[in-house]
Amino acid sequence: MAEVKGISKEVAYVFAAAKLNFVWPQLDKVLPDSVTRPIIKKIWEEYDHMDNETKGPPSTYFLKRSQEEFNPLLNKVLKREEDFPTWNNLLSYALRNYIYWDTGARAAAQGIEQDSRFKLYPADRKIN
């Protein structure tokens, strides 16, 4: 897993393009899809036109580019400081069940202390 500036390890670990359907409802509460969908389309089109040797995994590329595009936009709309981790927080919230199950189970198996933010979700909570 490659590190992406501004994106937590937990989000980067569980994120996959297929999980974007969990992100849309949260993003739509802040920005209209007429703004977000063209950005998403542009990101994937850029990725598709990159050289195969340099583009890397799609999830890492998407996280990097979406952080660059969405974080400043969300912070502007929400009147937050420029470097506030709004996009990461939105992703963390939208993917919280996956973060709990995936990183929590792995951390427990390896005896690693998990980030306390993700201990709030009970083990019997179902993934949507």
Secondary structure, DSSP 8 states (H G I E B T S, - for coil): ----TTS-HHHHHH--GGGHHHHHHHHHTTS-HHHHHHHHHHHHHHHHTS-HHHH--HHHHHHHHHHHHHHHHHHHHTT--TT--HHHHHHHHHTHHHIIIIIHHHHHHHT----GGGGSS-TT----
